[in-house]
Amino acid sequence: MLEFSQTLVNGLVTGALYSLVAIGLTLIYGVLHLSNFAQGEFAMIGGVAAYLLVREGLPYPVAVIFAFFAAGLIGLVVHFLAFHPLRKGEHINMMLSSLGVSLFLVNLAQYFFSPTPQVVESALSGRTMQLAGIYVSQQRLLIVGVSIVLCLLVYFLLEYTRFGRAVRAASLDPETATLYGIPIYKISFLTFILGVALTGVAGALIGPLYYVYPTMGISLTLKAFVVVVLGGMGNVPGAIVGGLIVGVIESFAGGYISSGFQDAIVFGVLFLVLVFRPQGILTKVQGEKV
């Protein structure tokens, strides 16, 4: 029973990270209708930023905050150079552009950073706490705590602020939203920056546990797509729940079957969802209007 609980906790921690990345991805998809294949690279940017800042002597918590702004700043540049010029074209053009952005950022990191995995130093990594017989590192508790706070802030932002209402309007019906005076391009721009900045925080949180390296974002992007398909594209609560589900499945697959089958089982779940519930587990089926 103790092993089961330990595996469950580890899965929830991993799932919290997946949820952060997936929230950013689903926000961007909801407003820009962009399947951003470069999403994971912004986690890499956040991780690299945290590593460099900690190496220069900044406290790790401060580095995590700076990772948010570093990923957002790079996102600002990427949006204007790679996506804004394509905004009036077919959505597939922006999707292909995101693939190019992904390759560019990976190669840029390999040239200026290091192809060798680097660990982000955190005093919390070596400290553990015992909760009901389960040993949990304080770094993992920090991951869960930060993820919960950010998820709640995003939910509050979307549900109870003017910006959130504009985001939801732009997501549901951009043409009508434009008629009501909502600046669609500005909302899209700000949503993109928010989405990649959240992913940057996830990268900074990953650093002390799983290392930072240029290609780390590829796996995160794939897992984030599994999460958003599971929870429903454009569905923020679905991204949160889906992230936790994927993290737990991955943890139990590694703990009770084999770590080599983790990805196979996760993508097997994706296949089943696409076959039996393609709209996602938390998205209601909408009848066709006549």
Backbone as JSON, one array per atom type, in Angstrom:
{
  "sequence": "MLEFSQTLVNGLVTGALYSLVAIGLTLIYGVLHLSNFAQGEFAMIGGVAAYLLVREGLPYPVAVIFAFFAAGLIGLVVHFLAFHPLRKGEHINMMLSSLGVSLFLVNLAQYFFSPTPQVVESALSGRTMQLAGIYVSQQRLLIVGVSIVLCLLVYFLLEYTRFGRAVRAASLDPETATLYGIPIYKISFLTFILGVALTGVAGALIGPLYYVYPTMGISLTLKAFVVVVLGGMGNVPGAIVGGLIVGVIESFAGGYISSGFQDAIVFGVLFLVLVFRPQGILTKVQGEKV",
  "N": [[0.83, -1.2, 0.0], [1.99, 1.19, 0.72], [3.89, 1.52, -1.26], [2.2, 1.85, -3.43], [0.97, 4.3, -2.75], [3.19, 5.98, -2.79], [3.91, 5.85, -5.47], [1.63, 6.97, -6.6], [1.75, 9.61, -5.61], [4.14, 10.5, -6.82], [3.29, 10.39, -9.46], [1.28, 12.36, -9.48], [2.81, 14.63, -9.04], [4.4, 14.73, -11.37], [2.27, 14.94, -13.15], [1.28, 17.46, -12.46], [3.2, 19.14, -13.57], [2.86, 18.52, -16.28], [0.3, 19.51, -16.57], [0.67, 22.29, -16.36], [2.17, 22.86, -18.69], [0.33, 21.98, -20.58], [-1.87, 23.66, -20.13], [-0.9, 26.1, -21.1], [-0.61, 25.35, -23.79], [-3.26, 24.72, -24.53], [-4.57, 27.14, -24.11], [-3.4, 28.72, -26.11], [-4.19, 27.31, -28.38], [-6.95, 27.61, -28.16], [-7.49, 30.33, -28.69], [-5.81, 31.21, -30.84], [-6.11, 29.09, -32.51], [-4.01, 27.4, -32.97], [-1.94, 24.68, -33.19], [0.63, 24.35, -31.34], [3.69, 23.3, -31.96], [6.05, 24.01, -30.9], [5.79, 24.34, -28.23], [6.94, 22.93, -26.02], [9.57, 23.76, -26.2], [9.63, 26.22, -24.99], [9.5, 25.54, -22.36], [12.02, 24.49, -22.14], [13.47, 26.86, -22.53], [12.73, 28.26, -20.2], [13.86, 26.52, -18.3], [16.61, 26.66, -18.97], [17.07, 29.39, -18.52], [16.61, 29.5, -15.74], [18.68, 27.83, -14.86], [21.02, 29.27, -15.68], [20.72, 31.65, -14.22], [20.72, 30.78, -11.56], [23.26, 29.71, -11.47], [24.69, 32.04, -11.59], [24.32, 33.01, -9.1], [21.79, 33.8, -8.16], [18.95, 33.26, -6.03], [17.1, 30.19, -6.16], [14.15, 30.31, -6.14], [13.76, 32.94, -7.06], [14.87, 32.72, -9.58], [13.0, 31.06, -10.81], [10.82, 32.77, -11.07], [11.93, 34.65, -12.83], [12.22, 32.98, -15.01], [9.65, 32.76, -15.98], [9.26, 35.31, -17.11], [11.35, 35.33, -18.95], [10.67, 33.28, -20.78], [8.27, 34.37, -21.66], [9.18, 36.73, -22.89], [10.77, 35.77, -25.01], [8.7, 34.48, -26.28], [7.18, 36.67, -27.12], [8.82, 37.75, -29.14], [8.91, 35.55, -30.9], [6.2, 35.33, -31.59], [5.71, 37.68, -33.07], [7.5, 37.39, -35.19], [7.15, 34.81, -36.28], [4.44, 34.04, -36.24], [2.53, 36.17, -36.27], [2.73, 37.4, -38.89], [1.43, 35.46, -40.37], [-1.19, 35.37, -39.68], [-3.56, 35.81, -41.07], [-3.74, 33.82, -42.86], [-4.04, 30.3, -43.75], [-4.6, 28.0, -41.05], [-2.85, 25.88, -40.94], [-0.48, 26.88, -41.88], [0.59, 28.39, -39.78], [0.95, 26.31, -37.99], [2.93, 24.76, -39.26], [4.9, 26.67, -39.2], [5.37, 26.74, -36.47], [6.68, 24.31, -36.12], [9.07, 24.9, -37.41], [9.99, 26.92, -35.68], [10.4, 25.38, -33.38], [12.56, 23.67, -34.16], [14.48, 25.63, -34.66], [14.84, 26.87, -32.11], [15.79, 24.7, -30.6], [18.24, 24.12, -31.89], [19.5, 26.56, -31.51], [19.79, 26.58, -28.73], [21.5, 24.39, -28.43], [23.79, 25.41, -29.57], [24.46, 27.78, -28.11], [24.1, 27.09, -25.45], [24.37, 24.14, -24.02], [24.78, 20.8, -25.13], [24.82, 18.85, -23.28], [23.06, 17.42, -20.56], [22.07, 19.49, -17.83], [21.87, 20.17, -14.36], [19.63, 22.09, -12.43], [20.49, 23.87, -9.68], [19.04, 23.48, -6.55], [18.18, 24.13, -3.25], [16.11, 22.77, -2.14], [15.93, 20.29, -3.29], [17.4, 18.26, -2.05], [16.13, 17.94, 0.34], [13.78, 16.19, 2.24], [10.42, 15.31, 3.14], [8.3, 13.54, 5.39], [5.19, 12.32, 4.87], [2.47, 10.86, 6.12], [3.83, 8.44, 6.03], [4.91, 8.53, 3.52], [7.63, 9.49, 1.58], [8.55, 12.6, 0.46], [10.19, 14.87, -1.61], [11.07, 18.25, -0.92], [11.27, 19.81, -3.16], [9.5, 18.6, -4.93], [7.13, 19.1, -3.6], [7.12, 21.85, -3.86], [6.76, 22.06, -6.62], [4.14, 21.04, -6.9], [2.76, 22.91, -5.32], [3.29, 25.43, -6.61], [2.2, 24.87, -9.1], [-0.53, 24.47, -8.49], [-1.22, 27.03, -7.54], [-0.74, 28.61, -9.84], [-2.53, 27.44, -11.66], [-4.97, 28.05, -10.43], [-4.85, 30.84, -10.54], [-4.9, 31.26, -13.31], [-7.44, 30.22, -13.88], [-9.05, 32.01, -12.4], [-8.38, 34.35, -13.75], [-9.45, 33.87, -16.3], [-12.16, 33.51, -15.77], [-13.14, 35.65, -14.22], [-12.24, 38.16, -14.96], [-11.95, 41.05, -17.12], [-10.22, 40.68, -19.23], [-10.17, 37.88, -19.33], [-12.81, 37.32, -20.09], [-12.75, 38.41, -22.62], [-10.9, 36.73, -23.83], [-12.29, 34.29, -23.79], [-14.45, 34.97, -25.4], [-13.16, 35.51, -27.83], [-12.2, 33.01, -28.35], [-14.53, 31.45, -28.68], [-16.12, 32.72, -30.69], [-14.69, 34.5, -32.87], [-15.35, 36.36, -34.91], [-17.81, 37.55, -34.15], [-16.95, 38.58, -31.71], [-15.19, 40.54, -32.58], [-16.98, 42.35, -33.72], [-18.11, 43.35, -31.42], [-16.17, 44.97, -30.51], [-13.88, 43.84, -29.42], [-10.42, 43.55, -29.35], [-9.09, 41.35, -31.32], [-6.54, 40.53, -32.31], [-4.77, 41.63, -30.47], [-5.6, 40.31, -28.14], [-5.0, 37.7, -28.89], [-2.23, 37.86, -29.09], [-1.46, 38.5, -26.42], [-2.46, 36.25, -25.11], [-0.91, 34.23, -26.22], [1.64, 34.91, -25.22], [1.17, 34.6, -22.46], [0.59, 31.85, -22.42], [3.04, 30.6, -23.23], [4.74, 31.58, -21.29], [3.82, 30.42, -18.9], [4.54, 27.81, -19.47], [7.28, 28.13, -19.43], [7.76, 28.43, -16.68], [7.18, 25.82, -15.85], [9.35, 24.5, -17.01], [11.48, 25.57, -15.49], [10.84, 24.5, -13.01], [11.13, 21.81, -13.48], [13.87, 21.5, -13.81], [15.62, 21.0, -11.39], [14.99, 18.33, -10.87], [14.84, 16.68, -13.21], [16.8, 17.51, -14.96], [18.15, 19.88, -17.4], [18.18, 20.4, -20.84], [18.84, 20.87, -24.38], [16.97, 19.43, -26.04], [14.85, 18.77, -24.43], [12.28, 19.69, -24.59], [10.87, 18.37, -26.59], [9.73, 15.88, -25.83], [8.04, 16.87, -23.84], [6.26, 18.44, -25.33], [4.92, 16.49, -26.85], [3.69, 15.02, -24.77], [2.08, 17.02, -23.75], [0.28, 17.41, -25.83], [-1.06, 14.97, -25.74], [-2.32, 15.31, -23.29], [-4.03, 17.56, -23.75], [-5.71, 16.57, -25.71], [-6.87, 14.52, -24.3], [-8.2, 15.95, -22.26], [-9.69, 17.71, -23.75], [-9.54, 19.89, -26.43], [-8.69, 23.28, -26.05], [-9.84, 23.46, -23.57], [-9.44, 24.49, -20.43], [-9.84, 23.55, -17.65], [-9.99, 20.86, -18.36], [-7.39, 20.43, -19.29], [-5.95, 20.6, -16.92], [-6.97, 18.44, -15.37], [-6.49, 16.38, -17.21], [-3.68, 16.44, -17.36], [-2.94, 15.56, -14.8], [-4.01, 12.97, -14.88], [-2.52, 11.76, -16.97], [0.06, 11.96, -15.86], [-0.2, 10.26, -13.61], [-0.85, 7.8, -14.83], [1.51, 7.37, -16.28], [3.35, 7.18, -14.17], [2.48, 4.87, -12.75], [2.71, 3.0, -14.78], [5.48, 2.94, -15.14], [6.25, 2.14, -12.59], [4.99, -0.33, -12.05], [4.99, -1.86, -14.34], [7.03, -1.39, -16.63], [9.61, 0.97, -17.1], [10.29, 1.37, -19.69], [7.96, 1.07, -21.08], [6.39, 3.21, -20.55], [5.82, 5.51, -22.23], [4.6, 4.19, -24.37], [2.27, 3.17, -23.23], [0.98, 5.52, -22.41], [0.52, 6.77, -24.91], [-1.06, 4.82, -25.95], [-3.36, 5.13, -24.43], [-4.08, 7.63, -25.42], [-4.77, 6.89, -28.04], [-7.07, 5.32, -27.53], [-8.78, 7.27, -26.47], [-9.07, 8.96, -28.68], [-10.47, 7.26, -30.34], [-12.83, 6.52, -28.93], [-13.71, 8.78, -27.52], [-13.37, 11.36, -28.9], [-13.71, 14.12, -28.56], [-12.71, 14.68, -26.09], [-12.48, 13.96, -22.54], [-13.71, 15.71, -20.79], [-15.23, 17.4, -22.25], [-18.33, 18.39, -23.44], [-20.54, 16.75, -25.68], [-21.65, 18.42, -28.48], [-24.65, 19.1, -30.11], [-25.43, 19.17, -33.59], [-26.18, 22.19, -35.21], [-29.14, 23.11, -36.94]],
  "CA": [[0.0, 0.0, 0.0], [2.89, 2.33, 0.8], [4.46, 1.67, -2.6], [1.11, 2.39, -4.26], [0.8, 5.71, -2.41], [4.38, 6.69, -3.25], [3.79, 5.93, -6.94], [0.56, 7.92, -6.88], [2.26, 10.96, -5.34], [5.08, 10.83, -7.89], [2.51, 10.64, -10.66], [0.6, 13.65, -9.35], [3.82, 15.68, -9.22], [4.66, 14.79, -12.81], [1.06, 15.43, -13.78], [1.17, 18.9, -12.24], [4.04, 19.77, -14.59], [2.18, 18.36, -17.57], [-0.86, 20.41, -16.58], [1.14, 23.64, -16.64], [2.5, 22.94, -20.11], [-0.9, 21.78, -21.36], [-2.7, 24.87, -20.02], [-0.36, 27.03, -22.08], [-0.91, 24.86, -25.13], [-4.7, 24.79, -24.81], [-4.91, 28.57, -24.23], [-2.96, 29.16, -27.43], [-5.06, 26.69, -29.37], [-8.31, 28.14, -28.04], [-7.62, 31.67, -29.27], [-5.14, 31.3, -32.14], [-6.35, 27.85, -33.25], [-2.66, 26.98, -33.34], [-1.32, 23.53, -32.52], [1.99, 24.87, -31.23], [4.67, 22.24, -31.79], [7.21, 24.57, -30.2], [5.41, 24.63, -26.84], [7.93, 22.38, -25.09], [10.83, 24.51, -26.25], [9.56, 27.32, -24.03], [9.9, 24.94, -21.08], [13.48, 24.45, -22.2], [13.94, 28.23, -22.31], [12.59, 28.53, -18.77], [14.85, 25.73, -17.58], [17.93, 27.22, -19.23], [17.13, 30.67, -17.81], [16.76, 29.22, -14.31], [20.04, 27.29, -14.66], [22.01, 30.33, -15.81], [20.56, 32.61, -13.13], [21.18, 30.14, -10.31], [24.72, 29.61, -11.58], [25.24, 33.37, -11.32], [24.16, 33.33, -7.68], [20.43, 34.16, -7.74], [18.2, 32.19, -5.36], [16.28, 29.41, -7.09], [12.79, 30.84, -6.31], [13.82, 34.14, -7.91], [15.13, 32.24, -10.94], [11.74, 30.54, -11.34], [10.04, 33.95, -11.47], [12.56, 35.2, -14.03], [11.96, 32.04, -16.1], [8.34, 33.15, -16.51], [9.42, 36.49, -17.97], [12.25, 34.99, -20.06], [9.89, 32.55, -21.78], [7.31, 35.32, -22.22], [9.89, 37.66, -23.77], [11.07, 35.03, -26.25], [7.41, 34.27, -26.92], [6.81, 37.93, -27.78], [9.6, 37.83, -30.39], [8.47, 34.46, -31.77], [4.86, 35.64, -32.09], [5.77, 38.72, -34.09], [8.28, 36.96, -36.35], [6.75, 33.53, -36.86], [3.0, 33.78, -36.28], [1.75, 37.36, -36.62], [2.61, 37.61, -40.35], [0.62, 34.39, -40.98], [-2.45, 35.32, -38.94], [-4.72, 35.85, -41.97], [-3.68, 32.68, -43.76], [-4.54, 29.03, -43.25], [-4.03, 27.64, -39.75], [-1.75, 24.94, -41.12], [0.74, 27.65, -42.1], [1.14, 28.69, -38.46], [1.39, 25.05, -37.4], [4.23, 24.45, -39.86], [5.83, 27.67, -38.68], [5.74, 26.33, -35.1], [7.69, 23.26, -36.27], [10.32, 25.59, -37.68], [10.41, 27.57, -34.43], [10.91, 24.33, -32.5], [13.89, 23.28, -34.62], [15.38, 26.78, -34.49], [15.16, 27.06, -30.69], [16.62, 23.58, -30.17], [19.59, 24.32, -32.42], [20.05, 27.74, -30.85], [20.2, 26.17, -27.39], [22.67, 23.51, -28.56], [24.96, 26.22, -29.93], [24.81, 28.76, -27.08], [24.01, 26.53, -24.1], [25.17, 22.91, -23.94], [23.99, 19.6, -25.43], [24.88, 17.97, -22.11], [22.06, 17.75, -19.53], [22.55, 20.24, -16.67], [20.9, 20.21, -13.26], [19.42, 23.39, -11.79], [20.72, 23.69, -8.25], [17.98, 23.94, -5.65], [18.38, 23.61, -1.89], [14.96, 21.95, -1.77], [16.0, 18.96, -3.9], [17.95, 17.28, -1.11], [15.34, 17.9, 1.57], [12.57, 15.38, 2.12], [9.46, 15.32, 4.24], [7.52, 12.32, 5.48], [3.77, 12.6, 5.03], [1.71, 9.59, 6.2], [4.7, 7.35, 5.64], [5.4, 8.73, 2.16], [8.72, 10.45, 1.53], [8.4, 13.53, -0.66], [11.17, 15.95, -1.57], [10.47, 19.58, -0.86], [11.18, 20.31, -4.53], [8.25, 18.08, -5.49], [6.05, 19.87, -2.96], [7.14, 23.17, -4.5], [6.15, 21.89, -7.94], [2.69, 20.92, -6.72], [2.25, 24.18, -4.8], [3.33, 26.45, -7.66], [1.24, 24.48, -10.15], [-1.88, 24.74, -7.99], [-1.4, 28.49, -7.5], [-0.84, 29.13, -11.21], [-3.79, 26.96, -12.24], [-6.06, 28.85, -9.84], [-4.75, 32.2, -11.07], [-5.38, 31.24, -14.69], [-8.89, 30.03, -13.82], [-9.62, 33.29, -11.96], [-8.17, 35.32, -14.84], [-10.37, 33.58, -17.4], [-13.57, 33.53, -15.36], [-13.6, 36.82, -13.46], [-11.64, 39.42, -15.39], [-12.34, 41.53, -18.45], [-9.34, 40.01, -20.18], [-10.63, 36.51, -19.45], [-14.04, 37.3, -20.89], [-12.35, 38.66, -24.01], [-10.26, 35.5, -24.31], [-13.33, 33.29, -24.04], [-15.22, 35.42, -26.56], [-12.32, 35.32, -29.01], [-12.1, 31.57, -28.57], [-15.81, 30.89, -29.11], [-16.61, 33.31, -31.94], [-13.85, 35.69, -33.09], [-16.01, 37.35, -35.77], [-18.76, 38.3, -33.33], [-16.17, 39.33, -30.72], [-14.68, 41.73, -33.27], [-18.1, 43.29, -33.85], [-18.33, 43.96, -30.11], [-15.04, 45.83, -30.19], [-12.77, 43.12, -28.78], [-9.25, 43.53, -30.24], [-8.74, 39.94, -31.43], [-5.1, 40.33, -32.48], [-4.14, 41.95, -29.19], [-5.93, 39.22, -27.23], [-4.22, 36.54, -29.34], [-0.84, 38.14, -28.75], [-1.3, 38.39, -24.96], [-2.72, 34.86, -24.74], [0.27, 33.45, -26.61], [2.71, 35.19, -24.26], [0.81, 33.95, -21.2], [0.7, 30.4, -22.58], [4.43, 30.15, -23.24], [5.36, 31.96, -20.01], [3.47, 29.35, -17.96], [5.38, 26.67, -19.81], [8.63, 28.45, -18.95], [7.8, 28.1, -15.25], [7.26, 24.36, -15.77], [10.74, 24.13, -17.3], [12.31, 25.92, -14.34], [10.52, 23.57, -11.93], [11.65, 20.5, -13.87], [15.33, 21.51, -13.78], [16.3, 20.32, -10.28], [14.64, 16.9, -10.79], [15.03, 15.92, -14.45], [17.84, 18.14, -15.76], [17.82, 20.81, -18.47], [18.98, 20.16, -22.04], [18.16, 21.51, -25.52], [15.87, 18.67, -26.65], [13.9, 18.34, -23.4], [10.93, 20.14, -24.91], [10.2, 17.51, -27.56], [8.89, 14.95, -25.07], [6.99, 17.65, -23.16], [5.26, 18.83, -26.32], [4.11, 15.31, -27.17], [2.84, 14.72, -23.62], [1.07, 18.09, -23.63], [-0.77, 17.13, -26.82], [-1.86, 13.87, -25.18], [-3.13, 15.89, -22.21], [-5.11, 18.42, -24.24], [-6.67, 15.71, -26.4], [-7.59, 13.81, -23.24], [-9.08, 16.88, -21.55], [-10.49, 18.5, -24.68], [-8.79, 21.03, -26.96], [-9.24, 24.57, -25.65], [-10.53, 23.31, -22.29], [-8.43, 24.66, -19.38], [-10.02, 22.53, -16.61], [-9.64, 19.56, -18.94], [-5.93, 20.34, -19.34], [-5.49, 20.35, -15.56], [-7.33, 17.06, -15.02], [-5.79, 15.5, -18.13], [-2.28, 16.38, -16.97], [-2.82, 14.69, -13.62], [-4.29, 11.6, -15.31], [-1.37, 11.28, -17.73], [1.16, 11.78, -14.92], [-0.45, 9.07, -12.78], [-0.72, 6.63, -15.71], [2.93, 7.22, -16.56], [4.02, 6.74, -12.95], [2.12, 3.47, -12.47], [3.29, 2.17, -15.84], [6.89, 2.78, -14.84], [6.45, 1.47, -11.31], [4.44, -1.68, -11.97], [5.22, -2.62, -15.58], [8.42, -1.12, -17.0], [9.79, 2.36, -17.52], [10.37, 1.37, -21.15], [6.62, 1.04, -21.66], [5.63, 4.38, -20.1], [5.31, 6.29, -23.36], [3.71, 3.35, -25.17], [0.98, 3.09, -22.54], [0.36, 6.85, -22.48], [0.01, 6.99, -26.26], [-2.15, 3.87, -26.11], [-4.52, 5.81, -23.86], [-4.44, 8.65, -26.41], [-5.47, 6.21, -29.14], [-8.41, 4.94, -27.07], [-9.58, 8.49, -26.35], [-9.39, 9.42, -30.04], [-11.45, 6.35, -30.93], [-14.11, 6.45, -28.21], [-14.13, 10.06, -26.97], [-12.46, 12.29, -29.58], [-13.87, 15.51, -28.09], [-12.09, 14.81, -24.77], [-13.31, 13.39, -21.48], [-14.43, 16.75, -20.06], [-15.94, 18.25, -23.2], [-19.65, 17.88, -23.78], [-20.85, 16.59, -27.09], [-22.59, 19.45, -28.91], [-25.44, 18.7, -31.26], [-25.26, 20.0, -34.78], [-27.25, 23.16, -35.43], [-29.79, 22.97, -38.25]],
  "C": [[0.87, 1.25, 0.0], [3.52, 2.6, -0.57], [3.44, 2.28, -3.56], [0.97, 3.89, -4.02], [1.97, 6.54, -2.92], [4.33, 6.89, -4.77], [2.73, 6.95, -7.34], [1.03, 9.35, -6.7], [3.23, 11.4, -6.43], [4.35, 11.15, -9.19], [1.8, 11.98, -10.63], [1.57, 14.81, -9.53], [4.14, 15.85, -10.7], [3.46, 15.36, -13.56], [0.86, 16.92, -13.61], [2.02, 19.67, -13.25], [3.4, 19.69, -15.97], [0.99, 19.31, -17.68], [-0.45, 21.83, -16.92], [1.44, 23.83, -18.12], [1.24, 22.87, -20.96], [-1.84, 22.99, -21.28], [-2.22, 25.91, -21.03], [-0.72, 26.64, -23.5], [-2.39, 25.03, -25.48], [-5.19, 26.24, -24.88], [-4.58, 29.07, -25.64], [-3.85, 28.58, -28.52], [-6.45, 27.32, -29.35], [-8.49, 29.46, -28.74], [-7.01, 31.76, -30.68], [-5.46, 30.13, -33.06], [-5.03, 27.32, -33.81], [-2.24, 25.78, -32.52], [0.17, 23.82, -32.46], [2.99, 23.76, -30.93], [5.95, 22.73, -31.15], [6.93, 24.81, -28.72], [6.46, 24.15, -25.85], [9.24, 23.13, -25.08], [10.81, 25.72, -25.32], [9.79, 26.82, -22.6], [11.41, 24.84, -21.02], [14.08, 25.83, -21.95], [13.86, 28.59, -20.83], [13.61, 27.79, -17.94], [16.26, 26.27, -17.74], [18.1, 28.55, -18.5], [17.34, 30.46, -16.32], [18.17, 28.71, -14.01], [21.08, 28.4, -14.68], [21.93, 31.32, -14.65], [21.02, 32.04, -11.8], [22.69, 30.02, -10.31], [25.4, 30.94, -11.28], [24.98, 33.83, -9.89], [22.77, 33.73, -7.24], [19.77, 32.98, -7.03], [17.28, 31.48, -6.35], [14.85, 29.95, -7.23], [12.74, 32.09, -7.19], [14.04, 33.74, -9.37], [13.86, 31.7, -11.59], [10.87, 31.69, -11.84], [10.6, 34.55, -12.76], [12.33, 34.3, -15.24], [10.62, 32.35, -16.77], [8.49, 34.3, -17.5], [10.34, 36.2, -19.15], [11.49, 34.27, -21.17], [8.87, 33.48, -22.44], [7.95, 36.28, -23.2], [10.25, 37.0, -25.09], [9.78, 34.77, -27.02], [6.93, 35.5, -27.68], [7.51, 38.03, -29.14], [9.11, 36.78, -31.39], [7.11, 34.78, -32.39], [4.93, 36.64, -33.24], [6.5, 38.25, -35.36], [7.7, 35.74, -37.06], [5.25, 33.34, -37.04], [2.16, 34.99, -36.73], [1.64, 37.58, -38.12], [1.69, 36.59, -41.03], [-0.81, 34.37, -40.46], [-3.68, 35.27, -39.86], [-4.75, 34.69, -42.96], [-4.31, 31.44, -43.16], [-3.85, 28.67, -41.93], [-2.85, 26.68, -39.88], [-0.43, 25.66, -41.35], [1.4, 27.99, -40.76], [1.64, 27.42, -37.77], [2.76, 24.64, -37.94], [5.29, 25.42, -39.39], [6.29, 27.3, -37.27], [6.76, 25.2, -35.12], [9.06, 23.88, -36.55], [10.88, 26.29, -36.46], [11.02, 26.55, -33.48], [12.33, 23.94, -32.88], [14.9, 24.4, -34.4], [15.81, 26.94, -33.04], [16.03, 25.94, -30.15], [18.06, 23.77, -30.63], [20.27, 25.52, -31.79], [20.57, 27.38, -29.46], [21.43, 25.26, -27.44], [23.93, 24.31, -28.85], [25.41, 27.11, -28.77], [24.82, 28.18, -25.67], [24.92, 25.32, -24.0], [24.28, 21.74, -24.31], [23.95, 18.62, -24.27], [23.83, 18.37, -21.09], [22.7, 18.42, -18.31], [21.46, 20.27, -15.61], [20.82, 21.63, -12.71], [19.54, 23.19, -10.29], [19.57, 24.29, -7.44], [18.19, 23.3, -4.28], [17.25, 22.67, -1.48], [15.08, 20.52, -2.28], [16.47, 17.9, -2.91], [17.17, 17.16, 0.18], [14.06, 17.1, 1.34], [11.7, 15.53, 3.36], [8.69, 14.0, 4.21], [6.07, 12.68, 5.79], [3.01, 11.28, 4.97], [2.54, 8.42, 5.69], [5.29, 7.48, 4.25], [6.49, 9.8, 2.18], [8.59, 11.29, 0.26], [9.45, 14.62, -0.53], [10.46, 17.29, -1.56], [10.38, 20.22, -2.25], [9.89, 19.84, -5.19], [7.04, 18.8, -4.88], [5.96, 21.27, -3.56], [6.47, 23.11, -5.87], [4.64, 21.85, -7.84], [2.09, 22.26, -6.28], [2.19, 25.27, -5.86], [2.31, 26.14, -8.75], [-0.19, 24.78, -9.73], [-2.17, 26.24, -8.02], [-1.59, 29.04, -8.91], [-2.13, 28.69, -11.9], [-4.98, 27.77, -11.72], [-6.05, 30.27, -10.38], [-5.26, 32.27, -12.51], [-6.9, 31.09, -14.73], [-9.59, 31.33, -13.42], [-9.52, 34.32, -13.08], [-9.19, 35.12, -15.95], [-11.83, 33.77, -17.03], [-14.04, 34.88, -14.82], [-12.95, 38.14, -13.86], [-12.1, 39.79, -16.8], [-11.5, 40.85, -19.53], [-9.8, 38.57, -20.42], [-11.89, 36.38, -20.29], [-13.73, 37.54, -22.37], [-11.7, 37.43, -24.62], [-11.3, 34.45, -24.67], [-14.18, 33.68, -25.25], [-14.45, 35.2, -27.85], [-12.19, 33.85, -29.37], [-13.38, 30.99, -29.18], [-16.25, 31.4, -30.48], [-15.85, 34.6, -32.22], [-14.52, 36.76, -33.94], [-16.98, 38.21, -34.97], [-18.03, 39.14, -32.29], [-15.61, 40.61, -31.33], [-15.76, 42.79, -33.42], [-18.39, 44.01, -32.55], [-17.13, 44.78, -29.64], [-13.89, 45.16, -29.48], [-11.6, 43.05, -29.75], [-8.66, 42.11, -30.33], [-7.23, 39.73, -31.5], [-4.34, 40.62, -31.19], [-4.38, 40.83, -28.18], [-5.12, 37.98, -27.59], [-2.77, 36.67, -28.93], [-0.6, 37.93, -27.25], [-1.52, 36.95, -24.49], [-1.53, 33.98, -25.08], [1.4, 33.66, -25.61], [2.42, 34.52, -22.92], [1.0, 32.44, -21.3], [2.13, 29.9, -22.55], [5.14, 30.5, -21.94], [5.05, 30.92, -18.93], [4.31, 28.11, -18.2], [6.82, 26.89, -19.37], [8.79, 28.16, -17.47], [7.92, 26.59, -15.06], [8.69, 23.9, -16.03], [11.67, 24.43, -16.15], [12.07, 24.97, -13.17], [11.06, 22.18, -12.21], [13.15, 20.4, -13.6], [16.0, 20.77, -12.65], [16.03, 18.82, -10.22], [15.06, 16.12, -12.02], [16.05, 16.53, -15.4], [17.26, 19.04, -16.86], [18.74, 20.54, -19.64], [18.18, 20.61, -23.26], [16.96, 20.76, -26.07], [14.82, 18.23, -25.63], [12.45, 18.69, -23.76], [10.16, 19.22, -25.84], [9.24, 16.56, -26.86], [7.75, 15.69, -24.38], [5.89, 18.07, -24.12], [4.33, 17.66, -26.65], [3.17, 14.97, -26.02], [1.74, 15.77, -23.46], [-0.06, 17.88, -24.63], [-1.66, 15.98, -26.36], [-2.83, 14.42, -24.14], [-4.3, 16.69, -22.77], [-6.14, 17.63, -25.05], [-7.52, 14.97, -25.37], [-8.6, 14.72, -22.55], [-10.0, 17.68, -22.44], [-9.72, 19.73, -25.13], [-9.48, 22.34, -26.58], [-9.93, 24.56, -24.31], [-9.5, 23.36, -21.16], [-8.63, 23.68, -18.23], [-9.68, 21.13, -17.11], [-8.15, 19.36, -19.01], [-5.36, 20.02, -17.96], [-5.73, 18.9, -15.18], [-6.57, 16.08, -15.91], [-4.32, 15.35, -17.79], [-2.06, 15.46, -15.79], [-3.05, 13.23, -14.0], [-3.08, 11.01, -16.04], [-0.17, 11.05, -16.8], [1.01, 10.53, -14.08], [-0.3, 7.8, -13.62], [0.75, 6.34, -15.98], [3.68, 6.67, -15.35], [3.73, 5.27, -12.64], [2.66, 2.53, -13.54], [4.76, 1.91, -15.58], [7.14, 1.98, -13.58], [6.03, 0.02, -11.29], [4.62, -2.5, -13.24], [6.69, -2.48, -15.96], [8.52, 0.32, -17.46], [9.88, 2.47, -19.04], [9.02, 1.4, -21.83], [5.8, 2.27, -21.28], [4.99, 5.13, -21.27], [4.32, 5.49, -24.19], [2.32, 3.29, -24.55], [0.25, 4.43, -22.6], [-0.24, 7.1, -23.86], [-1.07, 5.97, -26.62], [-3.45, 4.45, -25.57], [-5.01, 6.9, -24.81], [-5.23, 8.03, -27.55], [-6.9, 5.85, -28.75], [-9.33, 6.16, -26.96], [-10.0, 8.98, -27.73], [-10.46, 8.54, -30.69], [-12.82, 6.49, -30.27], [-14.61, 7.8, -27.68], [-13.28, 11.16, -27.59], [-12.57, 13.74, -29.13], [-13.24, 15.73, -26.72], [-13.04, 14.37, -23.67], [-14.12, 14.44, -20.74], [-15.18, 17.71, -20.98], [-17.26, 17.62, -23.57], [-19.82, 17.77, -25.29], [-21.91, 17.61, -27.47], [-23.34, 18.98, -30.16], [-25.25, 19.66, -32.42], [-26.45, 20.92, -34.96], [-27.81, 23.02, -36.84], [-30.4, 24.31, -38.64]]
}
